Every structure is written in C-alpha cells, then in structure tokens.
Amino acid sequence: MPNGPLTLPARLCLLAWDAARPAAGGAAHRPGPVRAGALVELARRGLLTDDDGIATPADLDTSTGDAVLDGLLELVRESCPHPWRTWVTLRARVTLDAVREQLVAEGYLRAEKRRVLGVFPSVEYAMERAAAVEVLREETRQVLCGPLPVAGISERDAALAVLAAAAGLFGENTPGRRTEELTERAGAATPGLRAIVRELTTAVTAGAAVATSP
C-alpha cells in the first residue's frame, strides 16, 4: 500500500473519512474503529497481550515511538483491567483526536479552527490527500473482495480490511468466508491475535449497528 508508514488506526481514520456520508452514519466521527485499530497494532507488536480476555500490557516501560499508540498504552497501564471489547469505546475519543492531529502533521488532513455560536472554539478537519486515500480504499477493497489470494496478503493489511468491513466502511457486500480467512491471516504471526481480532471486530460491528440505527 502507498501509505506503508501509517499505523492501523491512522489508516482506519482515513478510510472512515472517505465514507463519512449520511448513509455511512458519519463514520469518520466514530472513534470505535480507530481505537480498535490501535489495539490491534499494539497486540501485533507484543505490547498488549490477552490474559483470559483482558487486554494486558506486556510490561511497564516499553514504548513504540508513536504518540497515538504510546498514549493508548499508557492509558491501559494506568487504568483498571478491562476486556478488549470495553477498550473499543472507553475514552476512545482521545485516540481519535490524537490520530487526527497526527494526520494533520503528516499532511493527510487540514485543521480548520471554528467558533461554535461565535464563542466556543472548535476544530474541524478537511481531507488534504484525497487521491492517496482513494488508493488506500481501492487496495483495501481488493483485499476484502479478491482476487488477491489471502495467503499473499500481509497480516497488517488483513487486519485493516477486517476492521474496515466490521465498521461498515465498504457496505455489506464482503463475503463472509473471505472475512473469516482474512481474520485467520491477521493473526497468523502473533500468538493469540486471532481471538483478539475477532473480539474487536465483534465490538466494532456492534458499534456500527448502533450508530446507523434509526
């Protein structure tokens, strides 16, 4: 993918942004998929492990060098133990805001300051690199729907596609068997990651259903 340096939460934020239309339930403003991407990224790197369904820091010192991931890792370390599903929503806006700031710094988004009711300061974001995001969307769509063989897809791209599908960012046309194969692929190199991805995608799907319900 052309956005190789971008983390999973950053990619999910961009994919949701492109889908932020009334029919998509304002997907760009839902923090759940972005938080789920950050959790998977930390689990892939071995910094969060599964302890009987609880998201558990591997140690108290290691960091990633990425402000978004390290912020979430610190939050998990300082909080009471919670299941993976709880972390998809618990203070998830913090992660979404941090990802947006990161994408502004990297030139993908533009921050525009506003005042609500002419008094309260606010920040709105606009897409700056629409062409790059469209390439990301098309490549993720190909991962989801083929014809790429699942075995040839990277674990990270498989995780991205599964979470994007769970969030409803590509409609409801993703073959179920393909999604299951991608879930298996996403956890191929990291012990326990398959179960984590399944738990998180279930939570993201539930959140998307609530967000788009009448």
C-alpha positions as CSV (number, residue, x, y, z in Angstrom):
1,M,0.0,0.0,0.0
2,P,1.2,3.6,-0.7
3,N,0.6,4.5,2.9
4,G,3.0,2.0,4.4
5,P,4.3,4.1,7.3
6,L,0.8,4.8,8.5
7,T,-0.4,2.7,11.5
8,L,-3.7,0.8,11.5
9,P,-5.6,3.5,13.5
10,A,-4.4,6.2,11.0
11,R,-5.5,4.1,8.0
12,L,-8.9,3.3,9.6
13,C,-9.4,7.0,10.2
14,L,-8.7,7.8,6.6
15,L,-10.9,5.0,5.3
16,A,-13.8,6.2,7.5
17,W,-13.3,9.8,6.5
18,D,-13.8,8.9,2.9
19,A,-17.0,7.1,3.9
20,A,-18.3,9.9,6.0
21,R,-21.7,10.4,4.3
22,P,-25.2,10.4,5.8
23,A,-25.6,6.8,4.5
24,A,-22.5,5.7,6.4
25,G,-23.7,7.1,9.7
26,G,-21.0,9.7,10.0
27,A,-18.3,7.0,10.1
28,A,-15.4,9.5,10.3
29,H,-16.6,10.7,13.6
30,R,-16.9,7.3,15.2
31,P,-13.9,6.6,17.4
32,G,-14.5,2.9,17.8
33,P,-12.9,1.6,14.6
34,V,-9.8,3.8,15.1
35,R,-9.4,2.6,18.7
36,A,-9.8,-1.0,17.6
37,G,-7.0,-0.4,15.1
38,A,-4.8,0.9,17.8
39,L,-5.4,-2.1,20.0
40,V,-4.6,-4.5,17.2
41,E,-1.4,-2.6,16.4
42,L,-0.3,-2.8,20.0
43,A,-1.2,-6.5,20.1
44,R,0.7,-7.1,16.9
45,R,3.8,-5.5,18.4
46,G,3.5,-7.7,21.5
47,L,2.9,-4.7,23.8
48,L,-0.6,-5.7,24.7
49,T,-1.4,-9.4,25.4
50,D,-4.5,-11.3,26.2
51,D,-5.0,-12.6,29.8
52,D,-8.2,-14.5,29.9
53,G,-10.0,-11.9,27.7
54,I,-8.3,-8.9,29.4
55,A,-6.1,-6.5,27.5
56,T,-2.9,-6.6,29.5
57,P,0.3,-4.6,29.0
58,A,3.3,-6.8,28.4
59,D,5.5,-4.6,30.6
60,L,5.5,-1.1,32.2
61,D,8.3,0.5,30.2
62,T,8.3,-0.3,26.5
63,S,7.1,2.3,24.0
64,T,6.6,2.4,20.3
65,G,7.7,5.9,19.5
66,D,4.3,6.7,18.0
67,A,2.3,9.2,20.0
68,V,-1.1,7.7,19.4
69,L,0.0,4.1,20.3
70,D,2.0,5.2,23.3
71,G,-0.9,7.3,24.6
72,L,-3.2,4.4,24.5
73,L,-0.6,2.1,26.0
74,E,-0.2,4.5,28.9
75,L,-3.9,4.7,29.4
76,V,-4.3,0.9,29.6
77,R,-1.4,0.7,32.0
78,E,-2.9,3.4,34.3
79,S,-6.5,2.0,34.2
80,C,-8.3,-0.8,35.9
81,P,-8.2,-4.1,33.8
82,H,-10.8,-4.2,31.1
83,P,-11.8,-6.7,28.3
84,W,-10.7,-5.9,24.8
85,R,-14.3,-5.0,23.9
86,T,-14.5,-2.4,26.6
87,W,-11.4,-0.6,25.3
88,V,-13.1,-0.1,21.9
89,T,-15.3,2.6,23.4
90,L,-13.7,3.6,26.7
91,R,-12.3,7.1,26.3
92,A,-11.9,6.3,22.6
93,R,-12.3,9.9,21.5
94,V,-8.8,10.5,23.0
95,T,-7.3,8.1,20.4
96,L,-9.4,9.6,17.5
97,D,-8.3,13.1,18.3
98,A,-4.7,12.1,18.6
99,V,-4.8,10.3,15.2
100,R,-6.4,13.3,13.6
101,E,-3.6,15.5,14.9
102,Q,-1.0,13.0,13.6
103,L,-2.7,13.0,10.2
104,V,-2.6,16.8,10.1
105,A,1.1,16.8,10.9
106,E,1.7,14.3,8.1
107,G,-0.3,16.3,5.6
108,Y,-3.3,14.0,5.1
109,L,-5.8,16.3,6.9
110,R,-6.2,20.0,7.3
111,A,-7.3,21.5,10.6
112,E,-9.7,24.4,10.4
113,K,-10.4,26.4,13.6
114,R,-14.0,27.5,14.1
115,R,-16.1,29.0,16.8
116,V,-19.4,27.4,17.8
117,L,-22.2,30.0,18.2
118,G,-19.4,32.5,17.6
119,V,-18.0,31.9,21.1
120,F,-16.7,28.4,21.7
121,P,-13.5,27.4,19.9
122,S,-13.7,24.2,17.8
123,V,-11.6,22.4,15.2
124,E,-12.9,20.9,12.0
125,Y,-10.9,18.7,9.7
126,A,-10.8,18.5,5.9
127,M,-9.2,16.0,3.7
128,E,-5.9,17.1,2.0
129,R,-4.7,14.0,0.2
130,A,-7.9,12.6,-1.3
131,A,-6.1,10.7,-4.1
132,A,-3.9,8.8,-1.6
133,V,-7.0,7.9,0.4
134,E,-8.8,6.6,-2.7
135,V,-5.8,4.4,-3.5
136,L,-5.9,3.1,0.1
137,R,-9.7,2.4,-0.3
138,E,-9.3,0.6,-3.5
139,E,-6.5,-1.6,-2.3
140,T,-8.4,-2.4,0.9
141,R,-11.4,-3.3,-1.2
142,Q,-9.3,-5.7,-3.3
143,V,-8.1,-7.3,-0.1
144,L,-11.7,-7.8,1.1
145,C,-13.3,-9.0,-2.1
146,G,-10.4,-10.5,-4.1
147,P,-8.9,-11.6,-6.4
148,L,-5.7,-11.4,-4.2
149,P,-5.1,-14.8,-2.5
150,V,-5.4,-14.5,1.2
151,A,-2.0,-16.2,1.7
152,G,-0.3,-13.4,-0.2
153,I,-1.8,-10.6,2.0
154,S,0.2,-9.2,4.8
155,E,-1.1,-9.7,8.4
156,R,-1.5,-5.9,8.8
157,D,-3.4,-5.4,5.6
158,A,-5.7,-8.3,6.5
159,A,-6.4,-6.8,9.9
160,L,-7.1,-3.4,8.3
161,A,-9.6,-5.0,5.9
162,V,-11.4,-7.0,8.6
163,L,-11.8,-4.0,10.9
164,A,-12.9,-1.8,8.0
165,A,-15.5,-4.3,7.0
166,A,-16.7,-4.6,10.6
167,A,-17.2,-0.8,10.7
168,G,-19.3,-1.0,7.6
169,L,-16.9,1.2,5.6
170,F,-17.4,-1.0,2.5
171,G,-21.1,-1.7,2.7
172,E,-22.4,-5.2,3.3
173,N,-21.1,-7.0,0.3
174,T,-18.0,-8.6,1.8
175,P,-18.1,-12.4,1.5
176,G,-18.3,-13.9,5.0
177,R,-15.9,-16.7,4.1
178,R,-13.3,-14.2,2.8
179,T,-13.6,-12.2,6.0
180,E,-13.0,-15.3,8.2
181,E,-10.0,-16.2,6.1
182,L,-8.6,-12.7,6.5
183,T,-9.2,-12.8,10.3
184,E,-7.1,-16.0,10.3
185,R,-4.4,-14.3,8.3
186,A,-4.4,-11.2,10.5
187,G,-3.3,-13.3,13.5
188,A,-1.0,-15.7,11.6
189,A,2.3,-14.4,13.0
190,T,1.2,-13.4,16.6
191,P,0.0,-16.0,19.2
192,G,-3.5,-15.2,20.4
193,L,-4.0,-12.4,17.9
194,R,-6.8,-14.2,16.0
195,A,-9.0,-14.2,19.1
196,I,-8.2,-10.6,19.8
197,V,-9.1,-9.5,16.3
198,R,-12.4,-11.5,16.5
199,E,-13.3,-9.8,19.8
200,L,-12.5,-6.4,18.5
201,T,-14.4,-6.8,15.2
202,T,-17.5,-8.0,17.0
203,A,-17.3,-4.9,19.2
204,V,-16.8,-2.6,16.1
205,T,-19.7,-4.3,14.3
206,A,-22.0,-3.7,17.3
207,G,-20.9,-0.1,17.5
208,A,-21.6,0.4,13.8
209,A,-25.1,-1.1,14.1
210,V,-25.9,1.3,16.9
211,A,-24.5,4.3,15.1
212,T,-26.5,3.6,11.9
213,S,-29.8,2.6,13.5
214,P,-32.8,5.0,13.1
